[in-house]
Amino acid sequence: MRRRRQLWGITFVAVALTIAVVFLNRDKAKPQTEIPFTDLDTALTPATAHGWTVSVPPKRLSPYRLIPGGPVLGSSEGAGVECRINDQTGTVVEEIRLVGTADIDQCVVYLETADGQKTMAALKRSR
């Protein structure tokens, strides 16, 4: 009889721990909400809020969503910056070259299209 109570007690504790682990890990298993695809102006809202405007539009058609990681900033004068997108074979499929000037800041942002492709846009703002 005593042994039976011990087994029931151990079983109860094991079931309680299993339920607790399931409920604690339940939120971790939920998929993270993705950023929706939108038009270019809406996708670039985080950048345009800081005075940036589009100087070179993306080559691929919308809808877009901004790829996290921040912009690639160009230098103020001189050589500028080159940004490329390569396919799986290493072939350059898109390229933007920015020549630095003293009166504007420039940057390149990466966007994802609804069909899963990457594209770029160049932005500028006055100093």
LOPAVO-252856 format. One record per residue (C-alpha): residue number from 1; residue in three letters; z negated, y negated, x negated. Coordinates in pm, whole numbers, plus 32768, in hexadecimal, padded with zeros to 4 digits. Last residue first. Layout:
# residues N
REC, NUM, ALA, Z, Y, X
...
***
This chain:
# residues 127
REC, 127, ARG, 9184, 65AE, 7697
REC, 126, SER, 9287, 65F0, 77A1
REC, 125, ARG, 929F, 674B, 7833
REC, 124, LYS, 938B, 6872, 7807
REC, 123, LEU, 93BA, 69D1, 788E
REC, 122, ALA, 94A5, 6AE8, 782A
REC, 121, ALA, 94D2, 6C11, 7912
REC, 120, MET, 94DF, 6D7F, 78BB
REC, 119, THR, 9545, 6ECB, 7956
REC, 118, LYS, 94B2, 7027, 796C
REC, 117, GLN, 9538, 7136, 7A53
REC, 116, GLY, 9469, 71FC, 7B4F
REC, 115, ASP, 9558, 71D9, 7C79
REC, 114, ALA, 9475, 70CE, 7D12
REC, 113, THR, 949D, 6FF6, 7BDE
REC, 112, GLU, 9398, 6FC8, 7ACF
REC, 111, LEU, 936C, 6E78, 7A26
REC, 110, TYR, 932F, 6E0D, 78C0
REC, 109, VAL, 92DB, 6CA7, 7868
REC, 108, VAL, 937C, 6BD6, 7755
REC, 107, CYS, 92E6, 6A91, 76D7
REC, 106, GLN, 9347, 692D, 7685
REC, 105, ASP, 9286, 67EF, 7637
REC, 104, ILE, 9350, 66AF, 763F
REC, 103, ASP, 9378, 656C, 7574
REC, 102, ALA, 938D, 65F0, 740E
REC, 101, THR, 949A, 66F2, 7447
REC, 100, GLY, 94A4, 6867, 73FD
REC, 99, VAL, 95DF, 692E, 743D
REC, 98, LEU, 95A6, 6A44, 7539
REC, 97, ARG, 966E, 6B84, 752B
REC, 96, ILE, 9665, 6C6D, 7657
REC, 95, GLU, 96E3, 6DD3, 764A
REC, 94, GLU, 972E, 6EE7, 7743
REC, 93, VAL, 97B1, 704A, 7726
REC, 92, VAL, 976E, 707E, 75B3
REC, 91, THR, 97B3, 71EC, 7563
REC, 90, GLY, 967E, 72AA, 74F1
REC, 89, THR, 96DF, 73EF, 759E
REC, 88, GLN, 95D7, 73C7, 76AD
REC, 87, ASP, 9654, 7268, 7701
REC, 86, ASN, 95FA, 7133, 7638
REC, 85, ILE, 9582, 6FE2, 76B6
REC, 84, ARG, 9596, 6EC8, 75BE
REC, 83, CYS, 94E4, 6D84, 7569
REC, 82, GLU, 9554, 6C94, 745B
REC, 81, VAL, 947D, 6B68, 73F7
REC, 80, GLY, 94A5, 6A0A, 736D
REC, 79, ALA, 953F, 69DA, 7216
REC, 78, GLY, 94E1, 686F, 71E9
REC, 77, GLU, 93F0, 67AE, 72C0
REC, 76, SER, 92D0, 67EA, 73AE
REC, 75, SER, 92C4, 6963, 7387
REC, 74, GLY, 92FF, 6A43, 74B2
REC, 73, LEU, 91F1, 6AEB, 757E
REC, 72, VAL, 9216, 6C4E, 7602
REC, 71, PRO, 9170, 6C49, 7757
REC, 70, GLY, 9046, 6D0D, 77CD
REC, 69, GLY, 8FF6, 6E7B, 77D3
REC, 68, PRO, 9020, 6ED2, 793E
REC, 67, ILE, 9180, 6F07, 79C4
REC, 66, LEU, 91D1, 6E05, 7AD0
REC, 65, ARG, 9264, 6E96, 7C0D
REC, 64, TYR, 93C8, 6E72, 7C7D
REC, 63, PRO, 94AC, 6E8C, 7DAB
REC, 62, SER, 95A8, 6E25, 7D2F
REC, 61, LEU, 96F1, 6E4C, 7C74
REC, 60, ARG, 970A, 6E93, 7AFF
REC, 59, LYS, 9770, 6D88, 7A05
REC, 58, PRO, 9629, 6CC9, 7A22
REC, 57, PRO, 963E, 6B4D, 7A2C
REC, 56, VAL, 964B, 6A7B, 78ED
REC, 55, SER, 9595, 692C, 78FD
REC, 54, VAL, 9497, 6985, 7A0A
REC, 53, THR, 937F, 6888, 7A2C
REC, 52, TRP, 9222, 688A, 7991
REC, 51, GLY, 911C, 678B, 79FD
REC, 50, HIS, 8FE4, 6866, 79FD
REC, 49, ALA, 900B, 68DD, 7B65
REC, 48, THR, 916B, 6945, 7B03
REC, 47, ALA, 90DA, 6A5B, 7A2D
REC, 46, PRO, 8FFB, 6B06, 7B2F
REC, 45, THR, 9102, 6AC1, 7C3E
REC, 44, LEU, 9216, 6B7A, 7B83
REC, 43, ALA, 9231, 6C99, 7C7C
REC, 42, THR, 922F, 6BA1, 7D9D
REC, 41, ASP, 934C, 6AD2, 7D0F
REC, 40, LEU, 9416, 6C07, 7CB2
REC, 39, ASP, 940C, 6CAD, 7E09
REC, 38, THR, 930F, 6DBF, 7E4A
REC, 37, PHE, 92B0, 6F22, 7DE4
REC, 36, PRO, 914A, 6F79, 7E3D
REC, 35, ILE, 9037, 6F95, 7D37
REC, 34, GLU, 8FAE, 70F2, 7D48
REC, 33, THR, 8E65, 7158, 7DE2
REC, 32, GLN, 8DB3, 7250, 7D07
REC, 31, PRO, 8DBF, 73B5, 7D86
REC, 30, LYS, 8C71, 743A, 7DFE
REC, 29, ALA, 8BE2, 7548, 7D19
REC, 28, LYS, 8ADD, 745F, 7C80
REC, 27, ASP, 8A54, 7409, 7DD8
REC, 26, ARG, 8A12, 757A, 7E2A
REC, 25, ASN, 8963, 75BD, 7CE1
REC, 24, LEU, 880A, 755A, 7D62
REC, 23, PHE, 883F, 760C, 7EAF
REC, 22, VAL, 88AC, 7752, 7E0B
REC, 21, VAL, 8792, 7746, 7D0C
REC, 20, ALA, 868E, 7710, 7E1F
REC, 19, ILE, 871B, 7830, 7EEF
REC, 18, THR, 870C, 7919, 7DC2
REC, 17, LEU, 85A8, 78AC, 7D71
REC, 16, ALA, 8537, 78EE, 7ED7
REC, 15, VAL, 85DF, 7A45, 7ED9
REC, 14, ALA, 8536, 7AA5, 7D91
REC, 13, VAL, 83E2, 7A28, 7E09
REC, 12, PHE, 83FD, 7AEE, 7F4F
REC, 11, THR, 846A, 7C2A, 7E96
REC, 10, ILE, 8346, 7C0E, 7DA4
REC, 9, GLY, 8254, 7BE2, 7EC6
REC, 8, TRP, 82ED, 7D03, 7F88
REC, 7, LEU, 82D3, 7DE1, 7E53
REC, 6, GLN, 8168, 7D7A, 7E1D
REC, 5, ARG, 8118, 7DC0, 7F89
REC, 4, ARG, 81B2, 7F1C, 7F6C
REC, 3, ARG, 80E7, 7F64, 7E32
REC, 2, ARG, 7FA7, 7F0E, 7EEA
REC, 1, MET, 8000, 8000, 8000
***
